[in-house]
Amino acid sequence: MHDLDGYVVFCEDIRLEHNSQVSYIGVYPKNVASFDTDEDGEIVLAKFAAACYITIPASAAGKRPTIEISIVKGDGEEEQVSVDQLPQVPERSVSHVNGVKFIQFEGVVVLPGDQINVTLSLEDDHFCLGRFRIRARKESMSEDSAASAESSESS
């Protein structure tokens, strides 16, 4: 059994800067966000990114971990979106090896209640790096109901 660990930062975009810095744009600090739905009730994430920070034991040297991103639908059905095989774990004289993987998507279609899961796997061991919950944005009051509320307040 491997001692896998890590976390994920969910955001709208990841930019690699010229000065070796990385910028996360539109970070979702609570791993949940509300989005507008289209006329079909779907949510289209124009841009969505996951910055995956991982820790793998050095005893896994020579093995290739994977990061899997899946969408768990409201009915429990799981749809695999991406599987990225990482480079081999290098041989080191330390107890753990750290790494980072940036994954970016465009045009992901989800529904309110869906959840995006990010899992780190090495052989038969799996570790959930993070989960992101999708919600529909609550509709604001319509113009008619807003006008009605204003007129009742002024009387």
N, C-alpha and C positions, 0 to 999 in steps of 0.2 A: 504494500500500500504506500502510495506517495503522499507527502504532506504538501498539497497544493494550496495556494493562497493568492489573494489579489483583490482588486476592486475595479470598477468601471466608472468613468465620468461620461454621462450622457449629455450631448449638446447638439446644437444645430449644425455647426461646422467646425472643422479643425484646420488651422492654417499653419504651415511650416514656414517660419520666417527666415530671411537671409542670414540673420545673425545667430543661427542655431537655436532660436527660441521657438516655442510652440504656443499658439494662441487658440484658446477654446472660445468660440463665439456662441452666445445664447445657451449657456449652461443651465440645465434643469437640476437645481440643487436638491430637490426632494424626490427625484426619480419618478415623478408623476407630472403630467401636464394636461391642460384642457385645450382642445383645438376646435375650430369651426368645422362643421360637417357640410358636405355637398348635398345636392338635391336627392342623392341616393342614400344618404345617411352615412357615407364613407368619409374617412379623413385621409387626405393625401399629404404625407410628410414630404414637402419639396426637398428638404435636406435633413438628414439625420445622421449623427455620428456617435461612435463609441470609442473612447480612449481606454484601452484595457491595460492595466498595470498588473503584472503577474509575478509570482514567486514560486519557483520550482526547486525541489531539493537537488543538490549537486549529484546525488546518487543516481539520478535519472540521466546521467551523461550518455550521449549517443542516441537518446530517444527523441521523437518529434511530437511535442504536444499540439493540440488543436484548440481553436476557439470557435465555438458554434453560436450563431445567433438564430433564434427561432421566435416565431410569434405564436403565442398561445391564445387561441380564439376564446370568446366568451363561453362557448359550449365545451371547452376543454381540448378541442382538436389542436394539435401542434403542427405548425408549418415551418420547415427549415428554410431560412433565408440565405444563410451564408455559413460555410465551413472553411476556415483558413488554417492550413497546416503551417506551423511555425518551424524555424530552423532547428536543427539538432541542439539539444542542451549541451553546452560545451563542458569539457572536463575542467574542473576548478578545484582548488584546495580549500574552498570555503564550504559552508554547510548548505547554502542556498544560492540560486542564480536568479537575478531579477531581470525583467524585460518589459517592454511596452509595445503594443500593437495598436495602430490607428485604423479604424474601419469606418468608411463613409458610404452613405447610400443616398440616392436621389429617387423621388417618386414612389416611396413605399406607401402602399394602400392598407389601411387598418380600419377597424371599427371601434366605436366606444366600447370600453370594457376589455379590449385586447391587452395583452401584456407582452413586452419584448424581453426575452431572456438571453443572457450571455453566459455561456458555460465554458470553462477551461477543462480539457480532458487530456489525460495521459494514460494510455492503455485502458484499463478498466476503471480508473479513478476519475471522478467528475467533481468539479467544484463550481458552484454558481457565483460568478463574479458580480452579477447585478441583475435587477429586474426593473423594467420601466413600464408604468401603467398609463394607459391612454384613456382620457375622458373627453366627452363632448363638452364644448363650452356652453354654458347656460345662455339661452337667448335673452337678449336685453328686451326691455319693454318695447312694444311696437309703437309707432308714432301716434296711432289713435289712442292707445291706452295711456301714453305719456301725456298727450294733450288733455285727456279726460282727468288724469290725476292732477295736472296743473290747474285746471278750471275748478276742481272741487276744493283745492287748497286755497284759491283766491276768494272763494265765497264765504 
